[in-house]
Amino acid sequence: MLSKSPPLADLVSSNIVIVAGKGGVGKTTVTAVLARAAADRGMRVLVVELDGKPTLAQLVPDLDVRHISASDALEDYLQEHGFKRIAKRLAATGVIDVVSTAAPGINDLVVLGKIKQLERSGEFDLIVVDGPAAGHAITFLSSATGLLNSVRGGPVRTQAEDVSAMLCDPQRCQIVLVTLPESTPVTEAIETSFSLEDRVGVQLVAIVVDQVDTGCELADPETIELDGAKAHVDAARAAAVFRRSRRAVQTAELDRLSRELPLPQVRLAALPVAGLAADDVAKLAASIAGEP
Amino acid sequence: MSSSRPDRNDTLVGELVDAADVIVCCGSGGVGKTTAAAVLGIEAARRGRRVVVVTIDPARRLADALGLDGGLSGEPQLIALPAVGGELSTGQLWAMMLDTPAMFDKVVRANAADDEQADRIVHNRFYRNMADALSGTQEFMASEALHELHGDERFDLVIVDTPPSRNALDFLDAPGVLTRFLDHKAFKLLMLPTRTGLKVLSVATQPLLKAIGRVVGSEVLADTVSFFQSFAGMESGFRDRADAVGQLLRESTTKFVLVASPQHDTVAEAVWFAEQLVAHEFVVSAAVVNRVQPRFGDGSVEDAAARCSNATERGDHAAAALWANLAELRTLADAHRCELAPLRTAIGAEAVVEVPQLATDVHDLEALEAIAQHLFAR
């Protein structure tokens, strides 16, 4: 079952944790839970989100949550790299769009550069980043490697070298992959982790499986005597058959994940709610905290 | 499974796949857009239509679901639908995966004055970067594919599964993405040297361009300038095409279907998107909510919980677990339905169609069929 050694301490041992995974698997939940758990251990935590959605601030209302947008990061970057006078004009004329198209990945690179800057400020023990949505995680993380191949000199290259060094140093930065105990997300998580190793050169420390049914054991309903009117008894039996079938899917997928991706798994319980609130996040954080 | 479902579903979604020429499935990432698109496609084919489903999803989900081991190619492929109840479908189901760079090349070739101009553009490094990386390119090409397939005689219904963008509205703006890019002051700036007869190299003397050159390197800048110069004369073609695609999206036979999961966030996003669509005078025909927890029995959560307590008191822990499970699944089912309320208010209760969470995973034709049967009350 739940692996004892890695959980929280290992997950939050680096300066930066980037949470990655396909849309809908619960990246934001995991970001909030890791941040909450680390803050509860007394760490100074910064949460970074890239989407501009208000969700994270609601899930961890007392933590420092900052939004980093690519266009602001690029403008800052230009200001800090000798284009102070014309950075505004570059933005106003839309030349910035051209720059970011001319050197693809530059948007992602300046965002990662901003995160690196926050890391270097020494203000935080841990920075948890809610990674970009959908399939962009690999593109986002491989932006530095890509630019190292295409840009031969200048400030972009320096930045790409610095970011690449940050991503490949497990003391400084770790990537936490999130998945669900279902067929498609597990397949995608396996593919993504291999691409991350091949294309970005990072080793994953653990994989977080979100929404795991950890409820108590359910016997085969046909073997159990139930009292009550037929309608009630039938409902209880049908519900048990359904839940057992979902669990069989889950068990098979978790086994496949363990077999094909030999990483410690951190499992977060599925809660019977349609959207988490701050106290749910606190509960989940406590569940992975282990001994204080 | 005893999830209750209004019989109106059939008329509503059934009418939709009978009457539409184009169906656009939109929603945030991970809500099951591809599944919804495939299910609508299967149903349309069963009803005798010649339908093509276009997916942008790089995860090959649709290919997997449709049982295509080799994955989907950039060309439509005919899917063999199994007979249902001894009846073969009278229509056809085709599926294709959008190959964004290949589609972009095709569009450039269609608009270029001659092969030479097309080659110059297609081989330009800036263009290659742009075809991969300009934000909105995927959406732009999805809308191009939509337009092209709409005009293809093999099909009478095109279903597109929109890219998993952070902002679902990107798709609506997509047809104009390149023309807006070309309208940029930057573009005019970069075109300046040809118009004034100056040599390309002198571009570097302009302070702004000099700055860009220092950031991205002079080679990249040279590629950029030559791309914009090669593009001269093609703007109007692209502009006309963008208008045509924009018009197609506003046809009365083009229907938008929102796809959501019964979670607070995705429902909120679907509601927001519905409002945006209506504000832009698009037609929202239905919302498909995937993976809604089925409700077992009409009894209350409290009733199941009380039965659980009684069983526990009697020391019957196995029975208590069964009642506790019933209470928990009812809690979740009720929570899901409660989350859907704002969506029902936004687009009308009858337009919200629930797809139940199945007892097994959906990753083959059979499971898609099961959903279609539920959705269309076959």
Interface residues (C-beta under 8 A of the other chain):
Chain A: K22 G23 G24 V25 D51 K53 T55 L78 H81 G82 F83 I86 R89 L90 T93 G94 V95 D97 V98 V99 T101 A102 A103 P104 G105 I106 A133 A134 G135 S150 V151 R152 G153 G154 P155 V156 E182 S183 T184 T187 E188 G215 C216 E217 L218 A219 P221 I224 E225 L226 D227 G228 A231 H232 D234 A235 A236 R237 A238 A239 A240 V241 F242 R243 S245 R246 V249 E253 P272 V273 A274 G275
Chain B: M1 S2 S28 G29 G30 V31 P58 A59 R61 D64 F126 N129 M130 D132 A133 L134 P164 S165 R166 F181 H184 K185 A186 F187 L189 L190 P207 L208 A211 I212 R214 V215 V216 G217 E219 V220 L221 D223 T224 S261 P262 Q263 H264 D265 T266 P294 F296 G297 D298 G299 D303 A304 R307 N310 A311 D316 A318 A319 A321 L322 W323 A324 N325 L326 E328 L329 R330 T331 L332 A335 H336 C338 E339 Q357 A359 T360 D361 H363
